[in-house]
Amino acid sequence: MATDIQLRDLWKRKDDYITSKLDWLTKKVDKAQSDFLTALIADYMGQFSLDENGNLKPTVGNMRMAIRLDQFFDSFDKESLRAINTQYGLDMLKLTPLSERYYSALTGSDARDLVKSLTENVRFIEESIGIKDGKIIKGGYLDNITRMPEVRQQVKDYVTSSVANKKGYSEYLRGMKEIMVGTQERAGAFERYYRQFAYDTFNQTDAAINKHYADGLGLKWFIYTGSLIDTSRPFCRKRAGKVFNTDEANKWKCDPNLIGKPKGKKCDDSYNPLIERGRYNCRHTIRYISATLACDMGREDACD
């Protein structure tokens, strides 16, 4: 059975892997939104009808340009976003062998066959993220992220309102650029979308895999793992580095520092502490440990 130092090293390798893949995704998304704007200007925006003053005409043809955006998005989907999201999904699937190494080291040879069996039964991860045999499944989670319905609607609404208000073409271009690639104060549309729907998925997938192993191995103790930074939330500050059991975590839904609770509610029954942790953009993880290790770390109630 591995020492805690060895276990921490294995866990850090997995956390470093997640960080590296999220950094990769951020760079790819940033480039994708810039490429999208360039293609949009070159292949789409020049087709608007303008009046003698260079303003968008409120014509049926110009209004239809908003509808044609779907075709433009579909084309960009096949050429760029689908490749990014396919790799993103494959990277998430590689979390399983990294977790397997940790739990094999944690439980030792006595549970080797059980850990192997649990590894073979993580098919639900493929189904939850929507990827099979290296391809995105139509209608699945990754497929929906690739289509970005919210971003499509935002851009369509901007086109429609610009035409209706006879916006000057140069002003229209400037506004579209601000939407797509952002400003110093605001991220671009792709980046905002991925922050909301994709980035947290990597950590939540990792959390689901870890919970799968913990449930199968009967692990009830864990360390709320991760460093603190200036922007760390109070919820995470009072838990970072400490040992808890799963029963205690079930009470976190009523923590006054838990964000995202329904307005006017002291508790959030929809909150899943072992998956969501500190909620949006939380980089802390649930590192399951044995009762023996929890005892060694000062939790006397784990020593029985």
C-alpha positions in Angstrom: 0.0 0.0 0.0 1.4 3.4 -1.0 2.4 6.1 1.5 0.5 9.4 1.7 3.4 11.2 -0.1 3.1 8.7 -3.0 -0.6 9.1 -3.1 -0.3 12.9 -3.1 2.1 12.6 -6.0 -0.3 10.5 -8.0 -3.1 12.9 -7.3 -1.0 15.9 -8.3 -0.1 14.3 -11.6 -3.8 13.9 -12.4 -4.6 17.5 -11.3 -1.7 18.7 -13.5 -3.1 16.8 -16.4 -6.5 18.5 -16.0 -4.9 21.9 -15.8 -2.8 21.3 -18.9 -5.9 20.1 -20.9 -8.0 23.1 -19.8 -5.1 25.4 -20.8 -5.0 23.7 -24.2 -8.8 24.1 -24.5 -8.6 27.8 -23.6 -6.1 28.5 -26.3 -8.0 26.6 -28.9 -11.3 28.3 -28.1 -9.6 31.7 -28.2 -8.2 31.0 -31.6 -11.5 29.6 -32.8 -13.5 32.7 -32.0 -10.8 34.8 -33.8 -11.0 32.5 -36.8 -14.7 32.6 -36.7 -14.8 36.5 -36.9 -12.3 36.5 -39.7 -14.4 34.0 -41.7 -17.6 35.9 -40.9 -16.2 39.2 -42.2 -14.8 37.5 -45.4 -17.7 35.3 -46.3 -20.8 36.7 -44.8 -20.8 40.4 -43.8 -20.1 41.7 -47.3 -23.5 40.4 -48.5 -25.6 43.1 -46.6 -27.4 45.8 -48.6 -26.4 49.3 -47.6 -28.0 52.7 -48.3 -26.2 55.7 -49.7 -25.0 56.6 -46.2 -23.4 53.2 -45.5 -26.2 52.1 -43.1 -27.8 48.7 -43.1 -31.1 48.7 -45.0 -34.1 47.3 -43.2 -34.9 44.9 -46.1 -36.2 41.3 -46.1 -32.9 40.2 -47.6 -30.9 41.7 -44.8 -33.2 40.2 -42.2 -32.8 36.8 -43.8 -29.0 37.1 -43.2 -29.7 36.3 -39.6 -31.3 33.0 -40.7 -28.3 32.2 -42.9 -26.1 32.4 -39.9 -27.0 28.8 -39.0 -25.4 27.6 -42.2 -22.3 29.6 -41.4 -22.2 28.2 -37.9 -22.7 24.6 -39.2 -19.8 25.0 -41.7 -17.5 26.4 -38.9 -18.7 23.5 -36.6 -17.4 20.9 -39.1 -14.2 22.6 -39.8 -13.1 23.7 -36.3 -15.2 23.2 -33.2 -16.0 19.6 -33.8 -12.3 18.7 -33.9 -11.6 20.7 -30.7 -14.5 19.1 -28.8 -13.7 15.6 -30.0 -10.2 15.9 -28.6 -11.6 17.6 -25.5 -13.9 14.5 -25.0 -11.0 12.1 -25.6 -8.9 13.9 -23.0 -11.7 13.5 -20.4 -11.8 9.8 -21.0 -8.1 9.6 -20.2 -9.0 10.6 -16.6 -10.0 7.0 -15.9 -6.6 5.3 -16.1 -5.1 8.2 -14.0 -7.7 7.6 -11.3 -7.2 3.8 -11.5 -3.5 4.3 -10.6 -4.4 6.3 -7.6 -7.0 3.9 -6.2 -4.8 0.9 -6.9 -2.1 2.5 -4.9 -4.5 3.6 -2.1 -6.1 0.1 -1.6 -3.1 -2.1 -2.4 -3.0 -5.6 -3.8 -6.0 -6.8 -1.8 -8.4 -4.7 -3.9 -6.6 -5.0 -7.2 -9.3 -7.1 -8.9 -12.1 -4.8 -7.6 -10.3 -1.7 -8.9 -9.9 -3.3 -12.3 -13.5 -4.2 -12.3 -14.5 -0.7 -11.5 -12.3 0.6 -14.2 -14.1 -1.6 -16.8 -17.4 -0.2 -15.7 -16.9 3.5 -16.3 -18.8 3.4 -19.6 -21.3 5.9 -18.1 -18.6 8.6 -18.6 -18.7 8.1 -22.4 -22.5 8.3 -22.3 -22.6 11.4 -20.1 -20.2 13.4 -22.3 -21.5 12.0 -25.6 -18.5 10.4 -27.3 -18.1 6.8 -28.6 -15.4 5.2 -30.6 -13.6 8.6 -30.9 -16.6 10.4 -32.4 -19.1 12.8 -30.9 -22.6 11.3 -30.6 -25.4 13.3 -32.2 -27.6 15.0 -29.7 -25.2 14.3 -26.8 -23.5 16.8 -24.5 -20.4 17.5 -26.7 -22.6 17.8 -29.8 -24.7 20.5 -28.1 -21.5 22.4 -27.0 -20.3 22.2 -30.5 -23.5 23.7 -31.9 -23.5 26.5 -29.2 -27.2 27.4 -29.5 -26.9 30.3 -27.1 -24.1 31.9 -29.1 -26.0 31.4 -32.3 -29.0 33.2 -30.9 -27.0 36.0 -29.5 -25.4 36.7 -32.9 -28.7 36.3 -34.7 -30.4 38.8 -32.4 -27.5 41.3 -33.0 -27.9 41.0 -36.8 -31.7 41.5 -36.6 -31.6 44.5 -34.3 -28.8 46.1 -36.3 -30.8 45.8 -39.5 -34.0 47.0 -37.9 -32.2 50.0 -36.4 -30.4 50.9 -39.7 -27.1 50.7 -37.9 -24.0 52.0 -39.7 -22.0 49.2 -41.3 -18.7 50.2 -39.6 -20.6 50.4 -36.2 -22.1 47.0 -37.0 -18.7 45.5 -37.7 -17.3 47.0 -34.5 -20.2 45.6 -32.4 -19.8 42.1 -34.0 -16.1 42.1 -33.2 -16.8 43.0 -29.6 -19.3 40.1 -29.4 -17.0 37.5 -31.0 -13.5 38.3 -29.6 -14.5 40.5 -26.6 -12.9 43.5 -25.1 -10.4 44.1 -22.2 -13.4 44.0 -19.8 -15.4 41.2 -21.4 -14.4 37.8 -22.9 -15.5 36.8 -26.4 -18.7 34.8 -27.1 -17.0 31.4 -27.5 -14.9 31.9 -24.4 -17.9 32.9 -22.3 -19.9 30.0 -23.6 -17.1 27.5 -22.8 -16.6 29.0 -19.4 -20.3 28.4 -18.6 -20.8 25.0 -20.2 -17.5 23.2 -20.9 -14.7 24.1 -18.5 -16.4 22.9 -15.3 -17.3 19.6 -17.1 -13.7 18.4 -17.1 -13.5 18.7 -13.3 -17.0 17.3 -12.8 -16.2 14.3 -15.0 -13.1 13.7 -12.9 -15.3 14.0 -9.7 -17.8 11.5 -11.1 -15.0 9.0 -11.9 -13.6 9.4 -8.4 -17.0 8.9 -6.8 -17.5 5.8 -8.9 -14.3 4.3 -7.4 -15.0 5.5 -3.9 -18.5 4.0 -3.9 -17.2 0.7 -5.2 -14.4 0.6 -2.7 -16.5 1.8 0.2 -14.4 4.9 0.8 -16.1 7.4 3.1 -13.2 9.8 3.9 -11.7 12.5 1.7 -9.4 15.5 1.7 -10.7 18.7 0.2 -7.7 19.2 -2.0 -6.3 22.2 -3.8 -4.4 25.4 -3.2 -5.9 28.8 -2.3 -5.5 31.9 -4.4 -6.7 35.5 -3.9 -10.0 34.8 -5.6 -10.8 31.6 -3.7 -14.3 31.6 -2.2 -15.0 31.5 1.5 -16.7 28.2 1.0 -13.4 26.7 -0.2 -11.1 28.6 2.1 -12.6 27.0 5.2 -12.3 23.5 3.7 -9.1 23.4 1.7 -6.6 20.8 3.0 -9.0 19.4 5.6 -10.4 15.9 6.1 -14.1 15.2 5.9 -16.4 12.2 5.5 -19.2 11.9 3.0 -22.0 12.3 5.6 -20.5 15.7 6.6 -20.5 16.8 2.9 -24.2 16.2 2.7 -24.7 19.1 5.1 -22.8 21.6 2.9 -26.0 22.3 0.9 -27.0 24.6 3.8 -23.6 26.4 4.0 -24.2 30.2 4.0 -21.2 30.6 1.7 -22.4 28.1 -1.0 -23.0 30.0 -4.2 -25.8 29.3 -6.6 -28.5 28.6 -4.1 -32.2 29.4 -5.1 -33.1 32.9 -4.1 -34.4 33.1 -0.6 -33.4 29.5 0.2 -31.0 28.6 3.0 -30.3 25.2 1.6 -30.0 23.8 -1.9 -31.3 20.2 -2.2 -30.1 20.0 -5.8 -26.4 20.5 -4.8 -24.2 17.5 -5.1 -21.1 18.3 -2.9 -18.9 15.4 -4.1 -19.4 16.4 -7.7 -19.9 20.2 -7.6 -17.5 21.0 -4.7 -17.4 24.9 -4.6 -19.5 25.1 -7.8 -18.8 27.2 -10.8 -15.1 27.3 -11.8 -14.1 25.5 -8.6 -10.6 23.9 -9.0 -10.6 22.0 -5.7 -11.0 18.3 -5.8 -12.3 15.5 -3.6 -9.3 13.2 -2.8 -10.7 10.0 -1.3 -8.6 8.4 1.4 -8.8 5.3 3.6 -10.1 5.5 7.2 -6.6 4.6 8.4 -5.2 7.6 6.7 -8.0 9.9 7.9 -7.2 8.6 11.4 -3.5 9.4 10.9 -4.4 12.9 9.9 -6.2 13.6 13.1 -9.8 12.4 12.6 -10.2 10.3 15.7 -13.7 9.3 14.6 -12.1 7.4 11.7 -9.9 5.3 14.0 -12.5 2.7 15.0 
